[in-house]
Each structure stands twice: as C-alpha cells, then as structure tokens.
Amino acid sequence: MHYLNVITRLFISLFLIISLNGCAGGKTYESTGEYLDDMAITSKVKTTILGDSKLNYFQVNVTTYRGVVQLSGFVDNASSLKRATDLTKSIKGVRSVNNSLIVK
C-alpha cells in the first residue's frame, strides 16, 4: 500500500512538471505570460488608434510578438503614419514598432 502512495505521488509530480514546462517560452514561441502580455499590448494599441480622430481604426492592423508591435494597413497621409507610430511607442510594454503602414 505504501508503494502505491509513492507511485501516485511520482505520477502527480511528473504531470505537474510536464504541465509547467509547457507554459515556458522558447526562442521561436511565446510563453503563456508573454502571449497574454502581447494580447494586452495589442488591445491597448487598438484602443488608442480607435480613440484617435486622425486614424481610421478599420484600416490599421495590429499584431504583437514579444513586445514588438507590427502595424500594417493604410493611412491617409504621412502625418497619420507618424502619428500611429508615436501613439504605439507611447504604450507601456512596447519594445519597438515595425511600421508597415502604406500612405494611400
């Protein structure tokens, strides 16, 4: 009976180790925490763009990976392009901005 208890604890320990290891990030993929942080950054950038009257929310796409924000889509003029970059850089947690917006 004692061995059954030890084996059960061993399996539970192995399960927890494997489960927690699945939450860790690597060079090519994000950890769960990084993913959630990036989702929050993306939401903040989208909200900021939505609240700005000079930018068209529906023409700007935002993605984030490890704090690097990718802006893509279209803007009406060069000042809007710069404004989108500046607004994005002002968000807490943004490490850098890759601006691929196109002036139409």
Summary of the structure (lengths in Angstrom):
residues: 104
radius of gyration: 21.2
end to end distance: 74.9
largest distance: 75.8
contacts: 266
relative contact order: 0.14
helix: 52%
strand: 21%
